[in-house]
C-alpha cells in the first residue's frame, strides 16, 4: 500500500512544474477529496483532486516556514 504525505492547511507545497506565472510554490487552503491551493506569487486559486496533487509535489514546507 502506498504511503501518502501528511499535508495540512497552511503548508506550502513546492511543485515539480511551475505555474504559468513562474512560481512553483503553492499554499494549501483546503484539504479533502479535492485540494484548494493558492499560488504564492499571483494569488490565483486552484482546485485539484488529491491524486493529481500528490503526484505533482516535489517538497512539503510545513506551516509555511520558508
Secondary structure, 3 states (H helix, E strand, C coil): CCCCCCCCCCCEEEECCCCCCCCCEEEEEECCCEEEEEECCCCCEEEEEHHHHHHHEEEEEHHHCC
